[in-house]
Amino acid sequence: MEKYSEILTQLNAEIWDSAEIKFSEHRSANAMAKLLFQQGFSVEQGIAGMETAYLAKWGSGKPVIGFLAEYDALSGLSQQANVAMRMPRAGVTCGHGCGHNLLGTAALGAALQLRDYLQETGKPGTVVLVGCPAEEGGSGKAYLARAGAFDGLDVALTWHPGSGNAVMTGSLQANCQAYFRFKGTSSHAAAAPHLGRSALDAVELMNVGVNYMREHMESTDRIHYAVTDTGGSSPNVVQNHAEVLYLVRSTETEKVKKLYERVCNVARGAALMTETQVEIVFDKACSNIISNSVLEQLLYDSMIQIPMPRYTEEELAYAEQFKATVSEQDVAGDLSLMMLQGQEKKQAIARYAAKPMVDFVLEHRHLEINIPGSSDVGDASHVVPTAQFIAACYTPGTPAHSWQMVAQGKSEIAVKGMLYAADVLTDAAKKIVDDPSIAQAAREEFIKSTDGKAYECPMPSEIKPNSNAK
């Protein structure tokens, strides 16, 4: 990555500085599109009904190799760079607490390197970089999949910044999200309580009802909620409006649909009990991930062949500052360790805990497991054979969606992990160019995993990207 390290480091810093949340990543998307255009890629912006989505292409013929780029931040995670204590940036409310600044930049770097390889060798092949906005709370890839953005790809490769190095296997959960908006009748809470119908009561009854559902769900199901509107701050006024936002997860899209309908029925019951009205506003959804053992092994081979980052004493001392801010439980909960169990996991946790930076790759084997959490990468995986890996950009135990992750996001250790990830993606893609049977084997496994069924978007066709959602 020596050729591109400077421009990628600058791009990563620009995206980190911009810290734009779902569907509003204008500066970040434009910076990436501008760089790609300067490098000779054709770039189409504003695809799939999202202003900040783009499709960049170079080359012709097979194989068509796609890299997935993300670049959205999270709200409420403003944090100064390289400061090992909670210290928000002045005038900024958001931050890259999931490392998507690194993710998108490395994917772009891989696209540039694969382009160079095709130029140098004269081999056929098409490089596609899909700019995917709104992974956090927006399911941008579901809209892209619905619009056919992944249809022409032979494979899709991506990665995620983390605290360790591992190929992801198994599946993440499907989910859907919806607002439940209750409308009631205001009245004086003391003088005329009998005339009021409380929307806040309806929200509370809905939450109680859903909590009683938990005994009667599968153990892998998850339901989360946040009260986003309490109807006011005056207790002597019966609240005539209130809102709660629900996120429903299960192992498969069909199971999510059934669980979501049960939640909707609880909401309708709460409205009936309180003589209020409820409006159910579907917000977004994403599919479970369909794993691909062929591409997983390909990524693993590249991870162990590409030299790992080496850190200076100053960089390790920097990492130690942040390691002092995380707990043993944080280390044990690292995403890259979720695919391990038993003694193997205990040993890996001990190795993580002993180092300021993880400098080894966890041994990989394909597993049919369900990992808590969700990603809209699942929707890409229902259209095209897809695989992803985790690369160490932060000190072990750095929690996802935390100020610590934001603070380390454009540090030298983070950039080294990002450049390593770009090299891994490139190496895996070059292997596919050199040996077309890899893509064919991945496709055969994909067809078997999906039973040949076409992708069905988990969002109704009338649902559009919601940039105004909370």
Secondary structure, 3 states (H helix, E strand, C coil): CCCCHHHHHHHHHHHHHHCCCCCCCHHHHHHHHHHHHHCCCEEEECHHHCCCCEEEEEEECCCEEEEEEECCCEECCCCCCCCCCCCCCCCCCEECCCCHHHHHHHHHHHHHHHHHHHHHHCCCEEEEEEEECCCCCCCHHHHHHHCCCCCCCCEEEEEEEECCCEECCCEECEEEEEEEEEECECCECCCCHHHCECHHHHHHHHHHHHHHHHHHCCCCCEEEEEEEECCCCCCCECCCEEEEEEEEEECCHHHHHHHHHHHHHHHHHHHHHHCCEEEEEEEEEECCCCCCHHHHHHHHHHHHHCCCCCCCHHHHHHHHHHHCCCCHHHHHCCHHHCCCCHHHHHHHHHHHHCCCCCCCCCCCCCCCCEECCCCCHHHHHCCCCEEEEEEECCCCCCCCCCHHHHHCCCCHHHHHHHHHHHHHHHHHHHHHHHCCHHHHHHHHHHHHHHCCCCCCCCCCCCCCCCCCCC
